[in-house]
């Protein structure tokens, strides 16, 4: 028999920077709940969802696992070479392969 639990938090801050700290706390709680359900699972895949909502910005999903690589690409993507690998790294790999073949 399926049962649903709800975790809800509600607060009103004048400083919107505090919302990120609350998002992190809700994400950590959801990840913990997901882990417990997964460990207790008897074959059914657990489903845990977290989100925030307000009257102005609307519904916003909170990912259980933050996409750190995606965030870094979004923040610094303009500094990356095409394909994501710098010429310096390619040259170093080529030199290592050359040394290996001649060693």
C-alpha positions as CSV (number, residue, x, y, z in Angstrom):
1,X,0.0,0.0,0.0
2,X,1.4,3.4,-1.0
3,X,1.7,6.1,1.6
4,X,2.9,9.7,1.2
5,X,4.8,11.8,3.7
6,X,5.2,15.6,3.3
7,X,8.0,17.7,4.4
8,X,7.1,21.4,4.3
9,X,8.9,24.5,5.4
10,X,7.6,28.1,5.1
11,X,9.4,31.3,5.9
12,X,9.3,34.9,4.9
13,X,12.7,36.8,4.6
14,X,13.4,40.3,3.4
15,X,16.9,39.1,2.4
16,X,16.5,36.7,-0.5
17,X,20.1,35.4,0.1
18,X,18.7,33.4,3.0
19,X,16.6,31.3,0.5
20,X,19.7,29.5,-0.8
21,X,20.6,28.3,2.8
22,X,17.0,27.0,3.2
23,X,17.2,25.3,-0.2
24,X,20.4,23.6,0.9
25,X,18.8,22.4,4.2
26,X,15.7,21.1,2.4
27,X,17.9,19.4,-0.2
28,X,20.0,17.7,2.5
29,X,16.8,16.5,4.3
30,X,15.4,15.1,1.1
31,X,18.6,13.3,0.3
32,X,18.6,11.8,3.7
33,X,15.0,10.7,3.4
34,X,15.7,9.2,-0.1
35,X,18.6,7.2,1.3
36,X,16.6,5.8,4.2
37,X,13.7,4.8,1.8
38,X,16.2,3.2,-0.6
39,X,17.8,1.2,2.1
40,X,14.4,0.0,3.4
41,X,13.0,-0.6,-0.1
42,X,11.7,-4.0,-0.9
43,X,11.8,-3.6,-4.7
44,X,10.0,-0.4,-5.3
45,X,12.1,2.5,-6.5
46,X,11.8,5.4,-3.9
47,X,10.5,8.8,-5.1
48,X,11.5,11.9,-3.2
49,X,10.8,15.4,-4.6
50,X,11.5,18.8,-3.2
51,X,10.6,22.3,-4.5
52,X,9.9,25.8,-3.4
53,X,7.0,28.0,-4.5
54,X,6.0,31.6,-4.0
55,X,3.5,34.0,-5.5
56,X,6.0,36.0,-7.5
57,X,8.6,33.5,-8.9
58,X,6.3,30.4,-9.0
59,X,7.3,26.8,-8.7
60,X,11.0,26.0,-8.6
61,X,12.4,22.5,-8.4
62,X,15.2,21.7,-6.0
63,X,17.4,19.0,-7.4
64,X,18.3,16.3,-4.8
65,X,21.9,16.3,-6.1
66,X,23.4,19.5,-7.1
67,X,24.9,19.6,-10.6
68,X,28.2,21.0,-9.7
69,X,29.8,20.5,-13.1
70,X,26.8,22.1,-14.8
71,X,27.0,25.0,-12.4
72,X,30.7,25.5,-13.1
73,X,30.1,25.4,-16.9
74,X,27.3,28.0,-16.5
75,X,29.5,30.2,-14.4
76,X,32.8,29.9,-16.4
77,X,31.7,28.5,-19.7
78,X,32.9,31.6,-21.5
79,X,36.5,30.8,-20.4
80,X,36.5,27.2,-21.7
81,X,38.0,26.2,-25.0
82,X,35.8,24.5,-27.5
83,X,35.0,20.9,-26.4
84,X,36.0,21.7,-22.8
85,X,39.7,20.7,-22.9
86,X,42.4,23.3,-23.0
87,X,45.2,23.3,-25.5
88,X,47.6,23.1,-22.5
89,X,46.0,19.8,-21.3
90,X,46.0,18.4,-24.8
91,X,49.7,19.2,-25.2
92,X,50.6,17.6,-21.9
93,X,48.7,14.4,-22.8
94,X,50.5,14.3,-26.2
95,X,53.9,14.8,-24.5
96,X,53.1,12.0,-22.0
97,X,52.1,9.6,-24.8
98,X,55.2,10.5,-26.8
99,X,57.4,9.9,-23.7
100,X,55.7,6.6,-23.1
101,X,56.2,5.4,-26.7
102,X,59.9,6.4,-26.7
103,X,60.7,5.1,-23.2
